[in-house]
Amino acid sequence: MGKIEMRVEIDIELAAQAREAGVALSDAVEMGLRIALATAGRGGPLGVEAGHLRQLANPNAAEARARQWALDNAEAISLHNARVAERGLFGEDLRRW
């Protein structure tokens, strides 16, 4: 597979951090594009690794997604917490510590 040369604009601080960490920008851009293509049209990341990379790439968006997830799942979380308070944790009787 060949390569093309292109102009890409990125955040100055992000570029400086990459330089300090020894990250090759061309490799990072290519990886980011692969992740974007893998997740495009699917409503979210493919697998834990892609999701983790998306969170590292944009921590502010990750925090917003986490808040939205908590809101979307608030009822289930509340029901789970009530069940644990009432019945205890599954397998708790088998724990030795």
Sequence and secondary structure as in RCSB ss.txt:
>XXXX:A:sequence
MGKIEMRVEIDIELAAQAREAGVALSDAVEMGLRIALATAGRGGPLGVEAGHLRQLANPNAAEARARQWALDNAE
AISLHNARVAERGLFGEDLRRW
>XXXX:A:secstr
           HHHHHHHHHHT  HHHHHHHHHHHHHHHTTTTS SHHHHHHHHHHH HHHHHHHHHHHHHHTHH
HHHHHHHHHHHH  TTGGG   
